[in-house]
């Protein structure tokens, strides 16, 4: 992976939503080395799968309700810098545009909160 494929802002600790063109193996090692918790979400095709997958990737508690309100609650309960790496998000965004917009809103709002949170779309 070339240095251009690694979101420089994220490596510096800047929260946000980033896009990468290739798998982020080097990025994952670097983030973990800087104290970030890293969760990975593979290709999912529906809202239920996305919400379940995020919960699993980020280690949400068993009571996580797998809806957008519960997602917000669990995201704001994070206690350390965390990044969600989502590979294969494109199908969900295209085929479930309304759900994608709502999810992006929740994730986008969370990146403005502490502790730092970021999303990397691959």
C-alpha positions as CSV (number, residue, x, y, z in Angstrom):
1,X,0.0,0.0,0.0
2,X,1.4,3.4,-0.9
3,X,1.4,6.2,1.6
4,X,-1.2,8.0,-0.6
5,X,-3.7,5.3,0.2
6,X,-3.4,5.9,4.0
7,X,-5.6,8.7,5.2
8,X,-3.0,11.1,6.7
9,X,-5.6,12.9,8.9
10,X,-6.6,9.6,10.5
11,X,-3.1,8.6,11.2
12,X,-2.6,12.0,12.9
13,X,-5.7,11.2,15.0
14,X,-8.2,13.4,13.2
15,X,-11.7,11.9,13.4
16,X,-13.8,11.8,10.2
17,X,-15.1,9.7,7.4
18,X,-12.4,8.6,5.0
19,X,-12.3,6.6,1.8
20,X,-9.5,4.3,0.6
21,X,-9.1,2.4,-2.6
22,X,-7.3,-0.7,-1.2
23,X,-7.5,-2.9,1.9
24,X,-6.2,-1.1,4.9
25,X,-3.8,-3.7,6.5
26,X,-1.0,-1.2,7.1
27,X,-3.4,1.4,8.4
28,X,-4.9,-1.1,10.9
29,X,-1.4,-1.8,12.3
30,X,-0.6,1.9,12.5
31,X,-3.8,2.8,14.2
32,X,-3.6,0.0,16.8
33,X,0.0,1.1,17.4
34,X,-1.3,4.6,18.3
35,X,-4.0,3.2,20.7
36,X,-7.0,3.2,18.4
37,X,-9.6,0.3,18.7
38,X,-10.3,-1.0,15.2
39,X,-13.4,-2.7,14.1
40,X,-13.9,-4.2,10.6
41,X,-17.2,-4.6,8.8
42,X,-17.3,-6.8,5.6
43,X,-19.8,-6.4,2.7
44,X,-23.4,-6.4,3.9
45,X,-26.4,-5.8,1.8
46,X,-29.2,-4.7,4.0
47,X,-29.9,-2.4,7.0
48,X,-30.2,-5.3,9.5
49,X,-26.9,-6.7,8.4
50,X,-25.2,-3.4,8.6
51,X,-26.5,-2.6,12.1
52,X,-25.7,-6.1,13.4
53,X,-22.2,-6.0,11.7
54,X,-21.3,-2.6,13.2
55,X,-22.3,-3.9,16.6
56,X,-20.2,-7.0,16.2
57,X,-17.2,-5.1,14.8
58,X,-17.2,-2.6,17.6
59,X,-18.0,-5.0,20.4
60,X,-21.3,-3.5,21.4
61,X,-23.0,-5.1,24.4
62,X,-25.6,-7.8,24.1
63,X,-28.4,-5.3,24.8
64,X,-27.6,-3.3,21.6
65,X,-30.9,-2.9,19.9
66,X,-29.7,-2.9,16.3
67,X,-31.5,0.3,15.3
68,X,-30.2,3.8,14.6
69,X,-31.1,5.1,18.1
70,X,-29.3,2.1,19.7
71,X,-26.4,2.6,17.3
72,X,-26.0,6.2,18.4
73,X,-26.2,5.3,22.1
74,X,-23.5,2.6,21.7
75,X,-21.3,4.9,19.6
76,X,-21.5,7.6,22.2
77,X,-20.6,5.1,24.9
78,X,-17.2,4.3,23.3
79,X,-14.4,5.1,25.8
80,X,-11.4,5.2,23.5
81,X,-10.4,6.3,20.0
82,X,-12.2,4.0,17.6
83,X,-12.2,3.4,13.9
84,X,-14.7,1.4,11.9
85,X,-13.3,0.1,8.6
86,X,-16.1,-0.9,6.2
87,X,-15.1,-2.8,3.2
88,X,-17.7,-3.2,0.4
89,X,-20.1,-0.4,1.5
90,X,-20.9,0.6,-2.0
91,X,-23.7,-1.9,-2.7
92,X,-25.5,-0.9,0.5
93,X,-25.2,2.8,-0.5
94,X,-26.5,2.2,-4.0
95,X,-29.3,-0.2,-3.3
96,X,-30.5,1.2,0.1
97,X,-29.9,4.9,-0.5
98,X,-32.3,6.2,2.2
99,X,-30.9,3.9,4.8
100,X,-27.4,4.8,3.7
101,X,-28.2,8.5,4.2
102,X,-29.6,8.0,7.7
103,X,-26.6,5.8,8.6
104,X,-24.1,8.4,7.2
105,X,-25.9,11.1,9.3
106,X,-25.4,9.1,12.5
107,X,-21.8,8.2,11.8
108,X,-21.1,11.7,10.6
109,X,-22.5,13.2,13.9
110,X,-20.4,10.7,15.9
111,X,-17.1,11.8,14.4
112,X,-17.7,15.3,16.0
113,X,-17.8,13.8,19.5
114,X,-15.1,12.6,22.0
115,X,-13.4,10.3,22.2
116,X,-12.2,10.3,18.6
117,X,-14.2,8.2,16.1
118,X,-13.6,7.6,12.4
119,X,-15.0,5.6,9.6
120,X,-12.9,4.3,6.7
121,X,-14.8,3.2,3.6
122,X,-12.9,0.8,1.4
